[in-house]
Amino acid sequence: MPSEEFVDLRSDTVTLPTEEMLEAIRYAKLGDDVFREDPTVKALEELAAERMGKEAALLVASGTQANLVSLMTNAKRGELVILESESHIYWYEVGGVAAIAGLLPWTVKSQFGALDPADVEAAIRPKNIHFPEPALICVENTHNRHGGTIVRPEQLEAVGRVAKAHGLRLYMDGARVFNAAVALGMDVKEFTRHVDSLMFCLSKGLSCPVGSLVVGTAEFIEKARKNRKILGGGMRQAGVIAAPGIVALEKMVGRLADDHLNAKSLAEGLAKISGVKVDLQRVQTNMVLFNISNLGLTDDQFILKLKENGLLALMHGTNVVRMVTHYGIERKHIEVAIAAVQAVADDANRNS
Ligand SMILES: Cc1ncc(COP(=O)(O)O)c(C=O)c1O
């Protein structure tokens, strides 16, 4: 675990590389990847494409860069992109969709993160001189702001049908798509086959220090490579990033099931605490959201008191706390986390 002092449930991005990853970095064969001479990067990109059932893949620096490169590659400036209203691209990527990709984001609400095809259909307005051209639909899987919820293959398929009917592309921000696949006990290709292109992250539940992959057709990835370059994302001996990525794809996917079990235990434990409300329906993978509005504490007070009890968490919105399980978090840490929330809640309930 990153910190000896705290149980850190802020995010699965806090994970540190495994010993095997560090070894792989040490011995990676390297070259200049802008000249396409890094054999380790090539090996990772081939492996990623194969795992996702697509023709090609491209290593990029982060999930945000993966999304931006993909938006730029999937649509032209001035075109319209349909996004789920709580999506990471819309909320947390500094508006790059507009500021850099030059697209008009058009948001569609959903209850659990999966777009309703009828709502998508309604968002695609007819050809008219007043309207921007719609080019792209984005889905997110698992859905971060909805609490790590899964967009099921049949839901992707249904949105894919709408996209095809209107000649739009379908892209998946699959930062945590392996969590979705492992949770449903399915091959990840069951998800990816319904989208034209996607990205997934190495540096979240898969525990790598850096990196994400954009995946799609060979033609799409050629264009994406140039868009990565314009963003300053052409990396040289990037095999040091790719090497742990190969370890992650080979060794770290199956264990995500442990994170999901731990999240479930955490959610069930928290649900028993007076003043804490957990929406158990949303606990589908490695995230737990819970509401603390009945405790009479401000968000900052709650987070600080958790910290005093040895637990790190993040606020997800007003009165809503997020905890994320990941590599390094074991059963004993879940017990520490529940006890910490219990202590803070007991104290708040006594004083209210
Ligand atoms: C769904 C989703 N997409 C994209 C990102 C961006 O990834 P990064 O932090 O590597 O830029 C995140 C980060 O948490 C995410 O949750």
The ligand as an SDF file (V2000), in Angstrom:
LIG
                    3D

 16 16  0  0  0  0  0  0  0  0999 V2000
  -13.6170    7.2970  -16.1930 C   0  0  0  0  0  0  0  0  0  0  0  0
  -12.3270    8.0420  -16.2270 C   0  0  0  0  0  0  0  0  0  0  0  0
  -11.8640    8.4730  -17.3960 N   0  0  0  0  0  0  0  0  0  0  0  0
  -10.6990    9.1430  -17.4910 C   0  0  0  0  0  0  0  0  0  0  0  0
   -9.9380    9.3930  -16.3700 C   0  0  0  0  0  0  0  0  0  0  0  0
   -8.6660   10.1930  -16.5040 C   0  0  0  0  0  0  0  0  0  0  0  0
   -7.5370    9.4740  -16.2040 O   0  0  0  0  0  0  0  0  0  0  0  0
   -6.1660   10.2160  -15.7730 P   0  0  0  0  0  0  0  0  0  0  0  0
   -6.3500   10.6010  -14.3520 O   0  0  0  0  0  0  0  0  0  0  0  0
   -5.1310    9.1630  -15.9980 O   0  0  0  0  0  0  0  0  0  0  0  0
   -5.9760   11.3700  -16.6760 O   0  0  0  0  0  0  0  0  0  0  0  0
  -10.3880    8.9530  -15.1200 C   0  0  0  0  0  0  0  0  0  0  0  0
   -9.5930    9.2240  -13.9050 C   0  0  0  0  0  0  0  0  0  0  0  0
   -9.9670    8.9010  -12.8050 O   0  0  0  0  0  0  0  0  0  0  0  0
  -11.6290    8.2670  -15.0390 C   0  0  0  0  0  0  0  0  0  0  0  0
  -12.1330    7.8540  -13.8840 O   0  0  0  0  0  0  0  0  0  0  0  0
  1  2  1  0
  2  3  1  0
  2 15  2  0
  3  4  2  0
  4  5  1  0
  5  6  1  0
  5 12  2  0
  6  7  1  0
  7  8  1  0
  8  9  2  0
  8 10  1  0
  8 11  1  0
 12 13  1  0
 12 15  1  0
 13 14  2  0
 15 16  1  0
M  END
$$$$
